[in-house]
Amino acid sequence: MHPQMATVREGVMKLEPLSKKLKPEVVNLDISKYVSKTDFAVSIIDRQIEAQKINIKGAQIIVAGGYGVGSKKNFDLLKQLADVLTGEVGASRAAVDAGYVEHERQIGQTGVTVRPKLYIACGISGAVQHTAGMDQSAQIISINTDADAPISKIADYNIVGSIEEIVPKMIKYYRQNSK
Ligand SMILES: Cc1cc2nc3c(=O)[nH]c(=O)nc-3n(C[C@H](O)[C@H](O)[C@H](O)COP(=O)(O)OP(=O)(O)OC[C@H]3O[C@@H](n4cnc5c(N)ncnc54)[C@H](O)[C@@H]3O)c2cc1C
């Protein structure tokens, strides 16, 4: 028997309810029967596990910002919107690289994969490396000054305008309506 292994990035697949009919069997294999010690090029010296500070994967609503957000200060607007909606702030790699926001919030191929109920993409162009981490969101709203940005093809709603103009209005109206 040749053991086979497959790995899937966390969050890529939808969590389905556990089927009660399934009765999986756990088989603890003695790996020394199949692989010799010299085959292991890597040895684990130590494990450092830190508590997760940001739970972006568990958020039902994500307000994500890209390079178009323009500054750390404008990211505070996204934080306010996320707070009103009881969501989390996410980001594109360009926003992380520009130092607007922490790396833990990066969504995409080299960040986390999310599938919230609502994803509000602010100033994000929609590069494939970004959309790979969010295109399974149930509803996508894009706010962008460019009506033809690639994200517009996958967004359910496109708001054409600047972050500075649109986001404060959204904060205002969501606040009014949630009272
Ligand atoms: C190997 C590899 C891995 C990568 N992994 C990731 C990843 O995990 N996640 C990721 O996100 N990217 C990743 N990238 C980078 C990716 O290719 C893009 O460069 C990045 O996603 C672009 O980020 P952005 O959309 O924020 O910026 P941009 O592409 O610069 O887009 C900015 C957008 O903001 C709009 N805009 C400008 N001003 C305003 C304003 N005032 N108001 C509203 N809109 C405005 C513009 O019209 C534009 O659409 C990766 C790239 C590589 C090569």
The ligand as a MOL file (V3000), in Angstrom:
LIG
                    3D

  0  0  0     0  0            999 V3000
M  V30 BEGIN CTAB
M  V30 COUNTS 53 58 0 0 0
M  V30 BEGIN ATOM
M  V30 1 C 2.7340 35.6240 -6.2490 0
M  V30 2 C 1.7720 36.7280 -5.9340 0
M  V30 3 C 0.9180 36.5880 -4.8640 0
M  V30 4 C 0.0100 37.6010 -4.5470 0
M  V30 5 N -0.8470 37.4250 -3.4940 0
M  V30 6 C -1.7870 38.3720 -3.2500 0
M  V30 7 C -2.7440 38.2020 -2.2110 0
M  V30 8 O -2.7480 37.2270 -1.4470 0
M  V30 9 N -3.6710 39.1790 -2.0380 0
M  V30 10 C -3.7320 40.3060 -2.8220 0
M  V30 11 O -4.6070 41.1410 -2.6000 0
M  V30 12 N -2.8340 40.4800 -3.8060 0
M  V30 13 C -1.8580 39.5530 -4.0170 0
M  V30 14 N -0.9350 39.7960 -5.0060 0
M  V30 15 C -0.8940 41.1170 -5.6460 0
M  V30 16 C -1.9120 41.3110 -6.7560 0
M  V30 17 O -1.3870 40.8470 -7.9710 0
M  V30 18 C -2.2580 42.8130 -6.9070 0
M  V30 19 O -1.0850 43.5480 -7.1220 0
M  V30 20 C -2.9770 43.4010 -5.6910 0
M  V30 21 O -4.0640 42.5710 -5.3090 0
M  V30 22 C -3.4930 44.7930 -6.0290 0
M  V30 23 O -4.0470 45.3610 -4.8900 0
M  V30 24 P -5.1220 46.5210 -5.0130 0
M  V30 25 O -6.2940 46.0510 -5.7850 0
M  V30 26 O -5.3530 47.0140 -3.6230 0
M  V30 27 O -4.3100 47.6780 -5.7600 0
M  V30 28 P -4.4330 48.2360 -7.2340 0
M  V30 29 O -4.3740 47.1590 -8.2310 0
M  V30 30 O -3.4280 49.3430 -7.3080 0
M  V30 31 O -5.8960 48.8400 -7.3000 0
M  V30 32 C -6.3160 49.9810 -6.6400 0
M  V30 33 C -7.7600 50.2410 -7.0360 0
M  V30 34 O -8.2390 51.3540 -6.2930 0
M  V30 35 C -9.0130 52.1810 -7.1410 0
M  V30 36 N -8.9630 53.5300 -6.5590 0
M  V30 37 C -7.9470 54.4430 -6.5990 0
M  V30 38 N -8.2550 55.5210 -5.8550 0
M  V30 39 C -9.4830 55.2960 -5.3250 0
M  V30 40 C -10.3360 56.0390 -4.4440 0
M  V30 41 N -9.9860 57.2310 -3.9530 0
M  V30 42 N -11.5360 55.5000 -4.1160 0
M  V30 43 C -11.9340 54.2810 -4.6150 0
M  V30 44 N -11.1600 53.5440 -5.4330 0
M  V30 45 C -9.9470 54.0320 -5.7620 0
M  V30 46 C -8.3610 52.0680 -8.5170 0
M  V30 47 O -9.2860 52.3770 -9.5460 0
M  V30 48 C -7.9470 50.5800 -8.5200 0
M  V30 49 O -8.9730 49.7660 -9.0630 0
M  V30 50 C -0.0220 38.7850 -5.3330 0
M  V30 51 C 0.8480 38.9210 -6.4200 0
M  V30 52 C 1.7320 37.9070 -6.7220 0
M  V30 53 C 2.6470 38.0680 -7.9190 0
M  V30 END ATOM
M  V30 BEGIN BOND
M  V30 1 1 1 2
M  V30 2 1 2 3
M  V30 3 2 2 52
M  V30 4 2 3 4
M  V30 5 1 4 5
M  V30 6 1 4 50
M  V30 7 2 5 6
M  V30 8 1 6 7
M  V30 9 1 6 13
M  V30 10 2 7 8
M  V30 11 1 7 9
M  V30 12 1 9 10
M  V30 13 2 10 11
M  V30 14 1 10 12
M  V30 15 2 12 13
M  V30 16 1 13 14
M  V30 17 1 14 15
M  V30 18 1 14 50
M  V30 19 1 15 16
M  V30 20 1 16 17
M  V30 21 1 16 18
M  V30 22 1 18 19
M  V30 23 1 18 20
M  V30 24 1 20 21
M  V30 25 1 20 22
M  V30 26 1 22 23
M  V30 27 1 23 24
M  V30 28 2 24 25
M  V30 29 1 24 26
M  V30 30 1 24 27
M  V30 31 1 27 28
M  V30 32 2 28 29
M  V30 33 1 28 30
M  V30 34 1 28 31
M  V30 35 1 31 32
M  V30 36 1 32 33
M  V30 37 1 33 34
M  V30 38 1 33 48
M  V30 39 1 34 35
M  V30 40 1 35 36
M  V30 41 1 35 46
M  V30 42 1 36 37
M  V30 43 1 36 45
M  V30 44 2 37 38
M  V30 45 1 38 39
M  V30 46 1 39 40
M  V30 47 2 39 45
M  V30 48 1 40 41
M  V30 49 2 40 42
M  V30 50 1 42 43
M  V30 51 2 43 44
M  V30 52 1 44 45
M  V30 53 1 46 47
M  V30 54 1 46 48
M  V30 55 1 48 49
M  V30 56 2 50 51
M  V30 57 1 51 52
M  V30 58 1 52 53
M  V30 END BOND
M  V30 END CTAB
M  END
